[in-house]
Amino acid sequence: MADHSVTRVLVANRGEIAVRVIRACRALGLETVLAVSEFDRGSMAARLADRTVCIGPAPAGQSYLHTPSVLQAAVGTGCDAVHPGYGFLSENPEFARECEAEGLTFVGPRAEVVAEAGDKVRAREAAERAGIPVLAASPVLDDVDEAVAAAHRIGFPVLIKAAAGGGGRGMVVAEDERELAARFTSASAEAASAFGDGRVYVERYVPRARHIEVQVLGDRHGNVVHVGERDCSLQRRHQKVLEEAPAPGLDEGIRRQIREAGRSYAEMIGLDSAGTVEFVYDTEREDFAFLEFNARIQVEHPVSEMVSGIDLVQAQIRSARGEPLPFTQEQITFSGHAIEARITTESVLDGFLPRTGTLSDWLSPGGAGVRVDTYAEPGLVVGPYYDSLLAKVIAHGDTREQAADRLREALGGLVADGLSTTSDFIAYVLGTDDFAHGAITTTWIDRTGLAGYRASVTPDRKEAS
């Protein structure tokens, strides 16, 4: 396959991932143009890019999600590629097709792969073709009666899931028939509102589950590898809070099976970029099943980078311009342990309620093995328009214990005055026995974690704000 010439990249995103992509492009000798909303004109990413183009007002629907404006920005500035980051247009197959129609290289999987990944039903079917275990589930459902009948066949509790989209939207647990009947319509309505697609299905719910995912890479020459697995079990409302690599406490046989299942899935769909295959691990049955596939770079990609030494964003760009992967599976090695804390502007004690305001002071932590991916700086205004992610603090160590100690120390040195953040909560989690023993599941925060943190916040030690 002929190489795609890439010399100037439109970065169609904001925040920390925009900064990350710009720096990866710079390392490859590529020029960058940043598409910004009016709200982000003065951002760190805007200053780092070689050029910025305003694509619309602050609301994402009028800027970062407005395809015509993004495409016009790329074509009008002579870009030959578009990197969508994560979120926004990164998993929009029509946008990927329109990029190609304009002669722009889309830095991500080809449009057919993005389309299949975005439809959970089709993604499940691909997993089954690859011989990967899947959870018992129904087909797409037309009404509540079909849902109830399917749930009885599967067995309660079940999870109502949107066939399209992700991020926990349109996803509801139903413990019994009454809850299923009450929540079916609202789940479908939320899915329709979030993704423009109200289709839902039901799937067996695993109450004590771990969320384990496999980082995969492919190129346009048919080569596919995995870059190990990550544990992303610490979650609230299906949103990840902390991630680590490798997954702690797994039987080595299971670890190999999960990694190979991820690689097999990527091979089945013909992956030609970076992606992530997500699995649910049942801690009671000690088995795993396919959950979904994400056809983009993940927020938590740094932990995989730190244990493998592979720059995944640069790998995306190299694959997009037609280069073969520079390593085989056998040449990928892993060293030590890495843990990432997502620092968001949320009030934990108010149920992780997002906060807006001005960051009056900011100081990134440092130390041995510590990396910080952020766009934060003193004076940053956090508005109501976008995701609340402020920074990612990642620590690497020879052992999991060393990585956790380094991360706790780093979080203690973080300064984020003027806004509530999740840093104190994550530091608390790192010090719990459950974390030390690898006993965190996807429901841990709701079951015990939040209550334990509330009890730890004494009157003389208020949550940072």
N, C-alpha and C positions, 0 to 999 in steps of 0.2 A: 504494500500500500504506500502511495506517495506521501511524503511528509507534508503537513500543513504548516506553511510559513507563519510564525507567530512572532511579532516584534513589538506590538502595542496592544495592551489588554485593558478592556473596560472592566472595572471592578463594580459590579452591580449590587452593592450591599453597603453596610454601615458598621459602626461599632468595632468591637475587637476583631471580628473576622475580616473586615475590610483592611485593618492594619496588618493582620497576618498575611493576607493575600498580597498586598502591596510589597511587603518585605520579601516574600518568596519570589515575586516577579523580579524585584531588584537583584536578588541573588543570582537569577538566571540572565541578567542583563537586559531585561525587558522594560519598556516604558509602560507607565500606568496612567489611565484616565479614570477618575473616580466620579461615578454618578451620585450626586447628593441631592437630598431634599433641601428646601429653604432652611429648615431647622438645623441641618448638619453642615452648613456652609463653613463654619469655623472650627470643625472637628479636627482631632489629631490626624485622622486618615486624610482629610482634605489637605492638610499641610504636607503630609508625606508623599502624596501622589504627585506625579509630574504635572498634572493638569486636573481641574475639576470642572464638571458640567452640572448645572442645576437642572433637575428633571421635574420639579413640581413642588407643591406645598408640602407641609409636614405629614399629613395623613398618608399612610403607605399606599392606599388605593389610588392616590393621585400622584404618586411618585415611584417608590420602589416596586410597586406591583403594577404600574401602568406600562404595559409592554411597549406601546408605540413610542413613549418618551425614552425608554431605555434603549430601544433599537436605534432611534434617531440620534441619541447621544453617541452610540458606538460608531455608527456610519459617519456621522458628521465630524467626528474627530479623527477619522482614519484608522480606527482600531481594526484589527483582524481577528480578535478573539474576545470572548466575554466570559468572565468568571463570576458565577452567581453566588458563591459562598454557600451558606445554608439558610433555610427559610426563604421567604419572599418567592422568587421565581426559580429557585434551584431545582425543584421537582415538578416543574410545569412542562409537560412534553410539548405542548404547542409552542411555548417560548423557544425550546430547543430547536424545533423545526423551523421557526421563523428566523432564528439566528443563521441556520444553515442556508435558508433561502436568500438571506442578505449577504451570503459569502463570508459569514463570521464563524469562527470555530467556537463551539460551545464547550467550555471546559467542564466536562462531566460526561456521564454515560450518554450514548446515543438515545434519541427520542423514544424509540421502541422500548428500550430498557426502562427509561424513566416512567413511561406509561404503564408498563406491567408492574413496576414497583409501587406505583401510586394506587393500584387497585388491589386491596388485600386479598380478595377472592382469587384473582389471577395469580398473585404471588404465592398463595397457598398451593395452587395447582402446580406451579413450577416446582415447588419444594417436593411435592408428592412424586412428580416425574423424576426428580433427582434421588428419590429413595430416602428422603429425610423425614423423620417423624413429625407429624402435625397433631395439634389438639383436635379432639372431636368437635365438629362444628356443623352448623346448618348451611344450606345455600342462602342466597339473598332472600329476605322475607318480604311478603306483601302486606301482612297485617298482624295484629296481635295474636289472633287465633293460631296462625302458623308458627309464631314465635313460641307460644306456650306448648304446642305439640312438639316442636323441635327440642325445647328445653327438657321436657319429660323424657325424650329419647336419650339426650346427652347426660342428664342428671344435674340437679341444682347443687351448688350455685353456678350461674352462667354469667358471661360477660356479653353485654350488648355492644357491638362494635360497628363503627362506620366502615363501609366498604372502601371509601376513599379517604385520603388525608391521614393525619396522625396527630402527635402531640397531645393525646389524651382527649381530644374533642370528639363528642359523640360516643363516648365510652363509659358505660355504666354497669355496675355489678347488680345483679338481681339474685337475692337469696332464695326466693320462692316465687310461686305463680302470681301472688298478689303484687309483689314488687315489680315483676316483669311486666304485668299488665299496666301498672301505673307509670312505668318509666320508658316503655317502648316508644311512645309517640314523641316524648320530649327528646329522647336520644336521636331519633330520626330528624327532628326539627333542628337540633343543634348541628347535626352533620350537614344538613342542607344549607344552613346559614354559614357554616365555616368553610365548606368545600364546594357548595353548589351541587351537591349530590347527597340526597337523603337516604340512599340505600343502606340498610343495616343487616347484620346477621348475628347469630348467637354462637358462642364458643365456650367450651368448658373453662371454668374459672379455677385457677390454682391459688388457694388462699395463702399458702406459705411458699412463695415463689422467689427465686432469684432471677434477675434480669442479666443475662450474659450475651454478649454480642461479639462477633468476629469481624475484624477489619480485613477487607479484601481489596486487592488491586488487580486490574487487568490492563492490557494494552490492545492496540488495533491489529496485533499479529497473532491473536489467539492464546496468548500467555496469561495465566491467572495464578495468583498466589494469595495466601493469607498472611497477615501480619499479627498473628496472635489474637487472643481474646481479651475482653474487658468486662469487669463486673460493674454494673450500673444500677444496683439494687436499691440504693438509698434514694427514695423518690417521695414526692408529695404531689398528689393529684396527677399522677402519671408523668410528672416532670422530674427529670434527674437532678440530684443535688450534689452528688459526689460519685466519682468513677475511679476505677483502679485497674492496673494491668501488672501481672496476670491476675485472673480471678483466684481469690484465696480459697484454700481448703478443698479444692476439687480433686477427686480421684483422678490420677494421671491418665487412666484409660478413658474416662469421660472427657477429660480435657482434649485428648487427641481426637476423640470422636466429634466433639463440637467444632474444633478447628477444621477438621476435614469436611464436616457437613457444610460449613461456611464456604470453603473453597469449592466444593462440589456444586453448591447452589450458584455461585458466581460463574462457574464454568457452564452450567446448564443454560443460563440466560445470556451468555456471551458478553460478560461484563468487560468494558474497555476503558475503565477509569477507576476511581476510588468509590467504594461503597461499603455498607455495613449490613451484615446478616444478623438479625436479632433472634434470640432464643429465650424461652422461659424454661427455667430449671426447677423442677418440683423437688423440694428438699425432703419431702416425706417419701416419695417414690424413688428418689434418686435417679431420675431420668430427665431428658430434655425434649423439647419440641420446638419447631419453627414458629416464630412469631410474626416477623415482617422483614422487609428489605428496604433500606434507605439508599437511594441512588444519588448520594452527595457526600461531601465531607461532613463529619459529625463535629458537634461542639467539643466532644471529649477526645478528639484525635491526638492531642498532645501526649497523653499517657502511652499510647502505642508508639509514638515517635521516640519517646524517651527510653523505652525498653528495647527498641529495635535499632535506633540510630537512623531510621529512614524518614526523610522529609516528605510527608504525604501530600502536602500542597504542591510542592515541586513535582512530585510524581504524577499528580493529576495533569499538570501543565505539559510535562514531557509526553505523557500518553496522548493528550489531545493533539499535539503536533506530530503524532505518528511515530514517536520513538518507541522501540521495544523496551520492556522492563530490563533494567541493567543487572538483575539478579534472578536466580532460580529459587525455588522453595528451599532447597537444601542450603543455599547460601545465606538465608535469613536466620540470624541468631538473636537471642534475647538475653538481656543482662539486667539483673536486679528487679526492682519493683517501683512503680510510679503511681501516685495518687493525685487526683485533681479535685479541687474545691471550686464549685461555681459560686462566685460572689455576686449576689443579686441585690438590687435595691428593694428589699422587702422587709416588712416587720414580721418576724417569726411569731412573736407573742400575739399578734393580731391575725393569726392564721395565714401567714405568708402573704399578707396584703401588700401589693406593690406601692412604693412610695415615690413621689416626685419631689423635685427641689434642686437646689444648687449644692454641688460638692465644694464646700468652702476650703477644704484641704485634702490632699491626697498624697500618700507616700507608699510606693510599691515595696513589698518586703523583699529581702534578699537572703543570701546564705548558701551554703554548699548544696548543690543539687536542686536549687529552686529556680523555677521559671515562672514568669508572670506574663500572660497574654491579656492586654487591656487597651482601652482607649481613654481611660480615666486620667484626669489631670485637674489641678485646682481651678475652680470656676466652671467646671462642666455642669451644664444644666440637663437634668434628667427629666424629660417630659412624659406625657401620657400616651405618646403615639406608638412606642415600640416596646420590644421585649425588655425586661428588667435586668438582663445580664450586664454587669459592670466589668468584671474581670474573672480570669481563671488563674488560680494559683496552683502550680503543679510542683510536687516534690518527688525526687528520685533518690533511692538509696539502694545499698547492696541487699537489704532485706526489707520486708514489709514494715517491720517495727521501726527501722531507721527512717524509711520514707514517711511514716506517720508522725514520728517525732519531729522530723524536719518541717513537715507541713504545719503542725501545731505551732512550732516556734515561729514560722513565717507568718502565720495568721495573727500571732501575737504582736508582730511588728507592723502590721498593716494599719495605715491611717486613712480613714474615709469619713472625715468630719462633715456634718451637715445632712447626712442621709442615714437611715437605718439600713443595715446590710445583714447578710446571713453568716458573716464570718465567725461571730461568737458561737452560733449554733453548731457550725461545722466543727469548730475546735472542741466543743462539748462532745459531739458524736465520736470524734477521734479518741477521746479519753474513756469511752465506755467499755465495759467488759464485752458487750455484744459485738462491738466493732473488733476488738482485739481477738475474739474467738471466731470471727468470720460468720457471725450469726445474723447479719443484717438481711432482711427480706424486703420486698417491695411495699409491705404494709407496716414496716417497723416504726416509721414516724408516727402513723396514726395510732398504732397499738400501744407503744411505750415511749417512743423517742421524744415527742413533743411534751408529754406530761413530765418526763424526767428533766427536760430542759427548763420548763416552767419552774419546777421545784428548785433547780439550781440557781435561778436568777433571784437572789435575795434582795431585800430593800436597799442594801448598800452596794449592790452590783447590778445596776440596771442595764437593760439591753442597749448596746451602742446606738446612738442616733445623732 
